[in-house]
Every structure is written in structure tokens, then in C-alpha cells.
Amino acid sequence: MADIGVEVCGIRLKHPVMLASGILGISAETMKRAEEGGASAVITKSFSIEERAGHENPTIALFKHGILNSMGLPNPGARAMAKEIEKAKKMCRVPIIASVFGKDADEFVKACEIARDSGADAVEINLSCPHVPGTGMELGVDPNAVKEIVTEVKSCIDLPVFVKLTPNTHALQKIALMAVEGGADAIVAINTVRGMLINPMMKKPELSTIFGGYSGPGILPIGIYCVYTIYSAVGQSVPVIGVGGICRGMDAIQYFMAGASAVQVGSAVYYRGYSAFSEIANEIETFLENEGVNSIRDIIGIAVR
Ligand SMILES: Cc1cc2nc3c(=O)[nH]c(=O)nc-3n(C[C@H](O)[C@H](O)[C@H](O)COP(=O)(O)O)c2cc1C
């Protein structure tokens, strides 16, 4: 039997396939559903201090290579989400990681403090959403802002801090290095890729916000490239967590070989159902066994030159 257990920032996971933020993680019940589907950890929907309604519909467009969304980070606010996390901590055995966002360091800190008080095992700071003005990737493409926000969060809470980055930049290595300088405990890559679709019959964009974030199978090469690039810059100073387009075990294997220590899965739930997590984990294990590899740790970064 190949060993597919991993440890990320002191958090032990029975396998490396976690639930990505924004899919299922909005209530304790849906987090439990992800656990039942085999996710080894759950990242919550990103939340802000105050509640947010999100964008007007249509906010989702499906097409053959993936999903375009501009949900606009709808969430019930940090205090309501804290209640869901407290409940999830009682219902689930897997670690619960709180994803937070804000418009500046102060808002990130306040949301992280509420997450910590709720019992979350770690926080993931969303510096990468591509379709909400004033937050997400607008902050995450500025290396100085990234460092400042991470530094402030690290100085106020003593939980592991994951920093989720955007692929929509030419300065990814610099941004990742600044996150590490600020004290990031792990780098997560990638969030969705900015994109748009036009409805030819209606002669207008599919989404109310014109552009949105692209996820699913079509972004696999972009995510692998970003993880490779980040791993090449940060080395083994912090773990890199790969996300984007993972639908099969073989997709995840490519992320590990590019330097990822663990992965997150989002859109595949749409394609494979809730059991996507356990199925992908089983496929990873089968690949390692067929290749005669004893431990997943033996292939991390193996393709990086
Ligand atoms: C409908 C939807 C909502 C999302 N919401 C969030 C979110 O709240 N916070 C976040 O960091 N990422 C969010 N994401 C991005 C995912 O976590 C992930 O980074 C991205 O979808 C790429 O992974 P995938 O191809 O496995 O879906 C969302 C993605 C989708 C499709």
C-alpha cells in the first residue's frame, strides 16, 4: 500500500485531496457532505466581516471545458459563518479551514480573529478572487499589499495562514516570495482565471458582470504552471497547495510533480458528484502503487528542474 497521508503546516491529512473554497463550504451541513464525499479537509466559502449579497444573476455559465462564475463572494458575514464553523467542528472529523477576505489588512485581521475564535484549524486568505472590486486579486497582484496583509494577519493570530494567489499576474514568483516574507505558512494556487463568454443569440456577455472566473478542466495547465513557478521560487520553505482543474487522480499527480504538497478540488464536484474526493484519492494511490512508489512525498517536485 502506498502512503498517501500528508502533513500540511502541522495539520495531518489522511490523504492530500481537500475541498476548495466556494464549493459546498457555506454551511456545516454542506461541509459534512464534503467530508462524507471523502475530502480530507474542508475550506469554507470565503467570508467577510459583514455579509455580502454577491452579484446579480446570471453569475454562472457552463461550457464544455469548464465553468465561468462571478458569484461576487456572497456570504452571510463572519459571525454567521463562525457559527457554521463551530457546528462543523462538532459534526466533522476533518480539519476546517476558514477562507476570509476583506478590502484591507485591518478587515482581513478582524475576519481571521473571528475565524480563530470559532475553532477553525487554519485560515486561508483569499487574495485572488477575480471578479469583486476592491478585494481579492486587486490586492493580490500587488506584492507589497500581499506582504502587508499577511504580516498583519500573522501578527494577530497564531493559526497556520494559507495564502491563496491568483494566476492573473506576470509577477507570481515575486508575490509568492512576498507572502512568504510576510510569514505565510502555505501558498495556495490557483484561484479562477479571468475570462468571459458571449451569448451569440443575445449578442451580450453571458455573465451580468461581463467577465468572471474560469474553473474546471480547462485551467489544469495554468494551475500546474503556477504551482511549478511558485515551487521554483519558494522551494521547500513553505508547502504549496495546488488547485485548478483537478478532476482525476492523474491531474493531481501532475500537481505533486510540479511541487504541490496537497491539492484542493472544486469544480470536479459538478462533474463527478460528492464522491469526487475519495475517487481522486483512490486514483492517486493506485498510480503510486502501479509505479512502485512508497509514499506521495517521494514525487513532490520531482518534475521541477
Ligand atoms: C462557484 C465557485 C465559487 C468559488 N468561490 C470561491 C471563494 O469563495 N473563495 C475562493 O478562494 N475561491 C473560490 N472559488 C475558486 C475555487 O476555490 C478554485 O480555486 C477554482 O475553482 C479552481 O479550482 P477547480 O478548477 O477545481 O474548481 C470558487 C469557484 C467556483 C467555481
The ligand as an SDF file (V2000), in Angstrom:
LIG
                    3D

 31 33  0  0  0  0  0  0  0  0999 V2000
  -18.8430   28.7400   -7.9710 C   0  0  0  0  0  0  0  0  0  0  0  0
  -17.4580   28.9870   -7.4410 C   0  0  0  0  0  0  0  0  0  0  0  0
  -17.2940   29.7460   -6.2870 C   0  0  0  0  0  0  0  0  0  0  0  0
  -15.9920   29.9750   -5.7850 C   0  0  0  0  0  0  0  0  0  0  0  0
  -15.8560   30.6990   -4.6390 N   0  0  0  0  0  0  0  0  0  0  0  0
  -14.6190   30.8860   -4.1070 C   0  0  0  0  0  0  0  0  0  0  0  0
  -14.4470   31.5610   -2.8680 C   0  0  0  0  0  0  0  0  0  0  0  0
  -15.3930   31.9640   -2.2040 O   0  0  0  0  0  0  0  0  0  0  0  0
  -13.1690   31.7340   -2.4200 N   0  0  0  0  0  0  0  0  0  0  0  0
  -12.0620   31.2760   -3.0900 C   0  0  0  0  0  0  0  0  0  0  0  0
  -10.9360   31.4590   -2.6170 O   0  0  0  0  0  0  0  0  0  0  0  0
  -12.2060   30.5970   -4.2510 N   0  0  0  0  0  0  0  0  0  0  0  0
  -13.4530   30.3970   -4.7630 C   0  0  0  0  0  0  0  0  0  0  0  0
  -13.5880   29.6980   -5.9360 N   0  0  0  0  0  0  0  0  0  0  0  0
  -12.3830   29.1940   -6.6150 C   0  0  0  0  0  0  0  0  0  0  0  0
  -12.0730   27.7420   -6.2290 C   0  0  0  0  0  0  0  0  0  0  0  0
  -11.8030   27.6100   -4.8590 O   0  0  0  0  0  0  0  0  0  0  0  0
  -10.8640   27.2300   -7.0370 C   0  0  0  0  0  0  0  0  0  0  0  0
   -9.7220   28.0000   -6.7210 O   0  0  0  0  0  0  0  0  0  0  0  0
  -11.1100   27.2940   -8.5430 C   0  0  0  0  0  0  0  0  0  0  0  0
  -12.4550   26.9880   -8.8540 O   0  0  0  0  0  0  0  0  0  0  0  0
  -10.1870   26.3600   -9.3180 C   0  0  0  0  0  0  0  0  0  0  0  0
  -10.3700   25.0220   -8.9090 O   0  0  0  0  0  0  0  0  0  0  0  0
  -11.3400   23.9770   -9.6870 P   0  0  0  0  0  0  0  0  0  0  0  0
  -10.9610   24.0250  -11.1270 O   0  0  0  0  0  0  0  0  0  0  0  0
  -11.0840   22.6690   -9.0010 O   0  0  0  0  0  0  0  0  0  0  0  0
  -12.7420   24.4580   -9.4660 O   0  0  0  0  0  0  0  0  0  0  0  0
  -14.8690   29.4470   -6.4570 C   0  0  0  0  0  0  0  0  0  0  0  0
  -15.0520   28.6730   -7.6190 C   0  0  0  0  0  0  0  0  0  0  0  0
  -16.3210   28.4400   -8.1070 C   0  0  0  0  0  0  0  0  0  0  0  0
  -16.4840   27.6020   -9.3510 C   0  0  0  0  0  0  0  0  0  0  0  0
  1  2  1  0
  2  3  1  0
  2 30  2  0
  3  4  2  0
  4  5  1  0
  4 28  1  0
  5  6  2  0
  6  7  1  0
  6 13  1  0
  7  8  2  0
  7  9  1  0
  9 10  1  0
 10 11  2  0
 10 12  1  0
 12 13  2  0
 13 14  1  0
 14 15  1  0
 14 28  1  0
 15 16  1  0
 16 17  1  0
 16 18  1  0
 18 19  1  0
 18 20  1  0
 20 21  1  0
 20 22  1  0
 22 23  1  0
 23 24  1  0
 24 25  2  0
 24 26  1  0
 24 27  1  0
 28 29  2  0
 29 30  1  0
 30 31  1  0
M  END
$$$$
